[in-house]
């Protein structure tokens, strides 16, 4: 790939980059968050959001307003913007967008399979699926009994097909296997996305590869943390770690042997990026959790992506920042509706 | 002797009964001790109620934190079946003083021959089992697994809070029964006292 993206980028993608930067400028500011935190009810939240870029997005909602309605409407708005970008994109940006939607598709597939396990109706679950991860074969997912079935019958035509290589098995899909399937699919997806960005080269690789490495390592840490005290064996755990991060290979091997949080912390201390993150984790219920600290770091990296021009990372960064904003608003709304205001300021400002 | 110290023959039947002022202090002492017990029970009930409210609030808040970490759709009504079997049963039994006592028992600790009323308790229940179960059910699956195998700690926290709340609820039910009984006893004693002292003061 020729170096010097600044010569060729704007021909195909200049309009969209300009658009996404405009969208990024309309994210909620610190002042908006301060106003939201002072609201007493969800109606106040709705009124405050009307003054921001969200506008009247809740205008058609009937009473009573709930947190999940707010969440759904925000998600629809993000989806509309994303679809607009996607419809106007050319290769290779279109492939980039497809890669971005794969993670939502994986979540939707797992949601549908879990629903099938709990004997829920397909319609009910389809309504709750993430709109960015919609694909035509979605309704048929619940008929599959094993991962091979799922692949051969349903997903072979979708973009998820190449990620099924490690997941083919004849085990019936119960809760443990669905979780394993989810993590293995995500691992393949992340590694494929990383390879795509790296092969693209140029500024995109310089921006996206560190972000994806962090994502891979984050997943490894969170899987390890959540697997303490469960029936997941250490070998199984190791197969779930994505290998495109900084922890590969020694860190992942050490992490697979970890049995509690302190051992995990010691693994992280070998890496200069992760040591300060683990030091920022508070103890017990008072301070920040590991997930909070990781979200903060992700926000920092995504904001820095906007400092360079002529790369695809701005689209990824914008989507992730918008998602963090949605998480913040949902958190504030839940604290307000539960009248539990002590931790209302734990959102992450952008 | 004053006439009202003795019941007249017409009132009490064949033998006159002594219902003089000597009986009243005994009754009063009984009332006092009953009242004190009642007040102690009330205080305990209030404390337990506050603790239950705190646990339930904590539980819901931990669920919100879990939603923040896992994504809003991963912790919600989509994850559990509409029909569940209970993991926890409520038992009642008669204690020595004739009062009913309520407590909760985990289903895994129960044997098939257990007698006693078993109503389904409200909170966490196990999911639908695939195969038809024989008489003794296998270890009931943890409802935490409805949300996946790898769940964040906030979800475990929520489960622990709700479990503690269950125990508190059972204690509160026993206390409430005791308080109601105490109140009715007190009412009865007050009636008796009123009958004994119609002319005093």
Interface residues (C-beta under 8 A of the other chain):
Chain A: X68 X71 X107 X111 X114 X115 X118 X119 X120 X124 X125 X128 X129 X130 X175 X176 X178 X179 X180 X182 X183 X222 X223 X225 X226 X227 X230 X231 X232 X285 X289 X291 X327 X330 X331 X334 X335 X338 X340 X343
Chain B: X57 X60 X61 X64 X65 X67 X68 X69 X71 X72 X73 X74 X76 X78 X79 X80 X81 X82 X127 X128 X145 X146 X148 X149 X150 X151 X152 X153 X154 X157
